[in-house]
Amino acid sequence: MRAAIIAVMTLPLMFAGCSAPVTSVVSAPPTAAPSAAIAAEPEVDPVIASITQQRRDQIKRVVSLRLVFGDSAPVSVTDVRLEAAGFARQVDAAWDHRPVLIQPHVAVALPITLTSADCNATELPRPASARITITDEQGESSTIELTDLPDAQLLERIRTHDCAVASLQDRAAFTLGADWRPAQQEGRRVWLGFVDIARNPPFGAPIEVNGALGSVLVDFTPVAPLPWRVPDQRQSRLPIVASSSGRCDGHSMGESSKPFVFTLWVRADGADVPLTLAVPTADLPTWWSLLATACDGIRQGD
């Protein structure tokens, strides 16, 4: 990697997503004017960098770092690290991919995983900032400072989500109940049960169930209107109605990889947290039997 690129660099940044990305340009450091006896070094093109997240509605700690090197020779990237205020400092190597050869003037998107959020951090810089360190196969590193971000919402959303997940894990546990019984509801064969909720005092801020998602084969619907506030008590239950989604053909039932895995969207500490609820292996025969009975009822009604 050229020495001109290895220097510490400062640049603006804009996140992509719903809005168009704004790239950041890093210029080579100024050099003294060449004397008549010494030929000037050829000018090195800037380095262009931007950070995006492909889908803004999916809050993950994986972001995409888009790089364009203006060097005259290919650069083999062996390690990439992203540090940001409000996230734990990265100590170990972050790059778990094989080296990536980046050709000059060719844009490459590299997936970068942020470290866990530092939920104890209270004084976060405004405006938000981040730092990217790139290491090549010669062990040379270039550091890009991302300051004065026009849109700091991406990092803030990721941190808020991570801290909400950590808080919810400390405050409450949601598990799929074991007792499910068949019933008739509006002419359909359904089965009724509960999501069991255990809370740890002090109960603190409210916890609400905002949504539920079934699987390809099973509709999974809370009985109570949503949003449903979890009671401020140690033990409570959210009644659930489960039913066939109507996909009772052999192909759908045979090819579904997760027929009995459901999602509850729980709001805690200002963020919606997706909780996965899976039927235990020991209870799978019961659920297959309930689903088969519901599908028989659908076929008989055809």
C-alpha positions in Angstrom: 0.0 0.0 0.0 1.5 3.4 -0.9 2.8 5.5 1.9 0.6 8.3 0.8 -2.4 6.2 1.7 -1.0 4.9 5.0 -1.3 8.3 6.7 -4.2 9.1 9.1 -7.0 10.7 7.1 -10.1 12.6 7.9 -13.3 12.6 5.8 -17.1 13.1 5.9 -19.5 10.2 5.4 -23.1 9.6 4.7 -24.9 6.3 5.1 -26.8 4.7 2.3 -30.1 3.0 2.6 -33.2 5.0 1.9 -31.0 7.9 0.8 -28.2 8.0 -1.7 -24.8 7.4 -0.3 -22.2 10.2 -0.1 -18.7 9.0 -0.6 -15.7 10.3 1.3 -12.6 11.3 -0.4 -9.2 11.1 1.2 -6.5 13.1 -0.5 -2.8 12.4 -0.4 -0.8 14.5 2.1 0.9 17.7 0.6 4.5 17.3 -0.5 7.2 19.9 -0.9 7.6 21.4 -4.4 10.2 19.3 -6.3 13.5 20.9 -7.2 14.7 21.1 -10.8 17.0 18.1 -10.2 14.4 15.8 -8.6 11.4 14.7 -10.6 8.0 15.1 -9.0 6.3 11.9 -7.7 3.2 11.0 -9.8 0.1 12.2 -8.1 -1.9 9.5 -6.2 -5.6 9.4 -6.6 -7.7 9.7 -3.5 -9.2 6.8 -1.5 -13.0 6.8 -1.5 -14.9 5.2 1.4 -18.5 4.9 2.5 -20.5 2.8 5.0 -24.0 1.4 4.2 -26.4 -1.1 5.5 -28.3 -2.8 2.8 -31.7 -2.8 4.6 -32.5 -0.2 7.1 -35.4 -2.2 8.6 -33.0 -5.0 9.6 -30.9 -3.8 12.5 -27.7 -5.8 12.6 -24.2 -5.2 13.7 -23.0 -6.0 10.1 -22.3 -3.0 7.9 -20.9 -2.8 4.4 -17.7 -0.8 3.9 -17.3 0.3 0.3 -13.8 1.2 -0.7 -12.1 2.4 -3.9 -8.4 2.6 -3.9 -6.7 5.1 -6.2 -3.3 3.4 -5.9 -1.5 2.3 -9.1 -1.2 -1.3 -7.9 -3.7 -3.8 -6.5 -4.0 -3.9 -2.7 -4.5 -7.2 -0.8 -6.6 -6.4 2.3 -6.0 -8.8 5.2 -7.7 -7.1 8.1 -10.4 -4.5 8.5 -11.6 -3.0 11.8 -14.3 -0.5 12.5 -14.3 1.4 15.8 -17.1 3.7 16.9 -18.1 5.5 20.1 -20.7 3.6 22.1 -19.3 0.2 21.0 -16.7 -2.0 22.8 -13.1 -1.5 21.6 -11.9 -4.2 19.3 -9.0 -6.1 20.6 -8.8 -9.3 18.6 -8.6 -9.5 14.9 -12.0 -8.7 13.4 -11.4 -9.9 9.8 -12.6 -13.5 9.5 -12.4 -13.6 5.7 -9.5 -14.6 3.5 -7.5 -11.7 2.0 -9.3 -9.6 -0.6 -7.4 -8.3 -3.6 -8.7 -4.9 -4.5 -7.9 -3.6 -7.9 -7.2 0.1 -8.5 -10.3 2.2 -9.1 -12.7 -0.8 -8.6 -15.3 -0.5 -5.9 -15.4 -3.3 -3.4 -17.9 -3.8 -0.5 -16.5 -5.5 2.6 -18.7 -6.8 5.3 -17.7 -5.5 8.7 -19.1 -6.6 12.1 -19.2 -4.1 14.9 -18.3 -5.2 18.4 -20.9 -5.4 21.1 -22.5 -2.1 22.2 -21.1 -0.5 25.3 -24.4 0.1 27.0 -22.7 1.8 30.0 -21.4 4.6 27.8 -23.2 7.9 28.6 -21.1 10.6 27.0 -21.2 9.9 23.3 -19.6 12.4 20.9 -21.8 14.7 18.9 -21.6 14.5 16.0 -21.0 10.8 15.9 -17.7 9.5 14.6 -16.0 6.3 13.7 -12.6 5.0 12.6 -11.7 2.4 10.0 -8.3 0.7 10.0 -7.3 -1.4 7.0 -4.2 -3.6 6.9 -2.6 -5.1 3.8 -0.5 -8.2 3.3 2.7 -6.3 4.0 1.4 -5.4 7.5 1.0 -1.7 6.6 -2.1 0.0 7.9 -4.1 3.0 6.8 -6.5 4.6 9.2 -9.5 6.6 8.0 -11.3 8.9 10.5 -15.0 9.3 9.8 -16.0 12.6 11.5 -18.9 15.0 11.3 -21.2 12.3 9.9 -24.2 13.9 8.1 -26.4 10.9 9.3 -25.5 9.3 12.6 -28.7 7.3 12.8 -27.3 4.0 11.5 -24.8 3.5 14.3 -27.3 4.8 16.9 -30.0 2.3 15.7 -27.6 -0.6 16.0 -26.4 0.5 19.5 -30.0 1.1 20.7 -31.1 -2.3 19.4 -28.1 -4.1 21.1 -28.7 -2.4 24.4 -32.4 -3.2 24.3 -31.7 -6.9 23.7 -29.2 -7.0 26.6 -31.7 -5.2 28.9 -34.5 -7.5 27.9 -32.5 -10.6 28.6 -31.8 -9.3 32.1 -35.4 -8.3 32.8 -37.6 -11.0 31.3 -37.6 -14.5 29.7 -40.2 -15.5 27.1 -40.7 -19.3 26.5 -43.3 -21.2 24.4 -45.7 -23.0 26.7 -45.9 -26.8 26.6 -49.7 -27.3 27.0 -51.6 -26.8 23.6 -55.1 -28.1 23.1 -57.2 -28.3 19.9 -60.3 -26.1 19.6 -62.8 -24.8 17.1 -62.8 -21.1 16.3 -65.0 -19.5 13.6 -65.4 -22.9 11.9 -61.7 -23.6 11.8 -59.6 -26.2 13.7 -57.1 -24.3 15.8 -55.0 -25.1 18.9 -54.7 -22.8 21.9 -51.8 -22.2 24.2 -49.6 -19.6 25.9 -46.2 -17.8 25.8 -44.9 -17.9 29.4 -43.2 -14.8 30.7 -41.0 -14.6 33.7 -39.9 -11.1 34.9 -37.1 -10.1 37.2 -37.8 -7.3 39.7 -37.4 -4.4 39.8 -39.7 -4.2 36.8 -38.6 -0.7 35.6 -39.7 0.5 32.2 -42.6 -1.1 30.4 -42.2 -4.1 28.2 -44.7 -4.5 25.4 -45.4 -7.2 22.8 -45.9 -5.3 19.5 -46.2 -8.1 17.0 -46.1 -11.8 16.2 -44.9 -13.8 13.2 -45.8 -17.4 12.4 -44.1 -19.7 10.0 -44.8 -20.9 6.4 -47.2 -23.6 7.8 -48.5 -22.1 11.0 -50.2 -18.8 11.9 -49.2 -17.6 15.4 -51.6 -15.0 16.7 -51.8 -13.4 20.2 -55.4 -13.3 21.6 -54.9 -9.9 23.3 -55.0 -6.8 21.1 -51.5 -5.5 20.3 -49.6 -3.7 21.6 -49.9 -5.8 24.8 -48.1 -4.6 27.9 -46.5 -7.3 30.0 -47.9 -7.2 33.6 -45.6 -5.9 36.3 -45.4 -9.3 38.0 -43.0 -12.2 38.2 -45.1 -14.7 36.1 -47.6 -14.0 33.4 -49.0 -15.6 30.2 -49.8 -14.3 26.7 -52.6 -16.4 25.2 -51.9 -17.6 21.6 -54.1 -19.0 18.9 -52.2 -21.2 16.4 -53.7 -22.5 13.2 -52.8 -23.8 9.8 -51.7 -21.1 7.3 -53.6 -23.0 4.7 -50.5 -24.4 3.0 -51.4 -28.1 3.4 -49.9 -29.5 0.2 -47.2 -32.2 0.5 -44.6 -30.0 -1.0 -45.0 -27.1 1.5 -45.2 -29.5 4.5 -42.2 -31.5 3.3 -39.9 -28.7 2.3 -40.5 -26.2 5.2 -37.2 -26.0 7.1 -38.6 -24.3 10.3 -42.3 -25.1 10.5 -42.6 -24.5 14.2 -40.4 -21.5 14.8 -42.1 -18.3 15.6 -41.2 -14.6 16.4 -42.5 -12.2 18.9 -41.6 -8.5 18.5 -41.1 -7.1 22.0 -40.5 -3.4 22.7 -38.1 -2.6 25.5 -36.0 0.5 26.2 -37.1 2.2 23.0 -36.4 -0.6 20.5 -38.3 -3.5 19.0 -36.5 -6.7 19.8 -37.3 -9.9 17.8 -37.5 -13.0 20.1 -37.4 -16.4 18.5 -39.7 -19.1 20.0 -39.2 -22.7 18.8 -41.2 -25.8 19.7 -39.0 -28.2 21.7 -38.0 -31.3 19.9 -39.9 -33.5 22.3 -43.1 -31.6 21.5 -42.8 -31.7 17.7 -45.0 -34.9 17.3 -47.8 -33.1 19.1 -47.5 -30.0 16.8 -47.4 -32.1 13.7 -50.6 -33.9 14.8 -52.4 -30.7 15.5 -51.3 -29.3 12.2 -52.4 -32.4 10.4 -55.9 -32.2 12.1 -56.2 -28.6 11.0 -55.3 -29.4 7.5 -57.8 -32.2 7.4 -60.5 -29.7 8.4 -59.4 -27.3 5.6 -59.5 -30.1 3.0 -63.0 -31.3 4.1 -64.2 -27.7 3.7 -63.0 -27.5 0.1 
